[in-house]
Amino acid sequence: QVQPVESGGGSVQAGGSLRLSCAASGYTYCMGWFRQAPGKERERVAIIDRSGESIYADSVKGRFTVSKDNAKNTLFLQMNSLKPEDTAMYSCAANARTSCLGFNYWGQGTQVTVSS
């Protein structure tokens, strides 16, 4: 059983930065960050596999950077130039499969609030 645990959320002003971390308790192949704002559908922010290949949502390209420490099964999300529309609950997801198609382990989430 892989249990992701997020940390690093908080409140910041627009233009600021935050770094999220997610520690998984076991082997992971693919990990990713998702976010959900009140009244909106969950959005995939960024995913990365063990080879380092990553995919970003258009809304965060150039501002967010996802990285993964395979040895520690830890995922990071460096968020720069934050905007109020980035405000959401950010959740970490992981799988132990051989692709990034689908995640079966989810963390509880960490809140990110960006004020204007």
N, C-alpha and C positions, 0 to 999 in steps of 0.2 A: 504494500500500500504506500503510495506516494502522497504525502500531505504538504502542499505548498503553504508557506506562511509569508505574508507580505509585511513590509515595513517601509517607513520613509515618507508616508503621506503627511499632509499638513496644509497650512494656509500660507499663501504668498501673494504679493501684488503682481499685477500684470507686468510682464517683462522679466520677471524673476525666474529662478530655477529650482528644481527639486530633483532628487534622485531616489527612485524606488528600488527596493530589493525584494527578492523572493527566494526563500530557501526551501528546497524540496528535500524530503527525507529519504529519497532513494534515487535509483537510476532514472534519468529522463532522456528522451531523445529530442523532443521538441517542447519548447516552452513559449509562452506568449503573454502579452498584456491585453486585457480587454477593459472597456470602461462603459459605465452606464450612468447617464444623468437622469434626474427625476423626469418622468413623463416621456422618456426617449428609449429607443431600443438599444440593446447592448451593441457596442461597436468594437471591432477588432482594431487595436492600436498598432501592435507590432508583434511578429512572431520570429523565432530563430531556432534553427536546428543545430545538431551537434557539430556540423561542418562549419557553422557560422553564417550560413545563408539566412538572410532576413528579408522580411516583407513588411512594409509600413503602410498605414492608411495615408491617403493623400493629404488629409488634414494635418498630419504631424510631420510629414517629410521635411527634412532640413532643420527641424527644431528638436526632434526627439532622436535618441540613439539607444538601441537595444543591444545588450551584450550578455554573454553567458559564460560562466566558469564551469566547464564540464566536470572538472575534478571535484568541485564542491556542489554540483547540481544547484547552482545559484544563478538567478536571473537578475538583470539590472535594467533600469530604464532611466536614462538621463534626459530630463525634460528642461529645455531652455526656451527662452522667449515665450513664456507661458501666457496664455490668453484667458479671459473669463470663460470662453466657451470650452476650455479644457477642464472646467470644473465637473467632477464626476466621482463615482466610486470606481477605483481601479482594482481589477482582480487579476491575479496570476493564474495561469492554467498550464498544465503539463500533461505529457503522455510518455509512455515507455514503448511506443510502437516504432515503426521504421519510416514514418512520414509525418508530416504536419497536418494530415487530414483528420481532424477531430481531436478533442481533448477530453480526457475522462477524469482528470484530477483538477480540482478548483480550490483556491484559497478563499478566505472570508472577505477579503477586500480591504483596501485602505483609502480613506477619503482624501481627495485633492480639491482644494478650494482656491480659486484665483479671483482676486478682487480687482476691480478697475480703479 
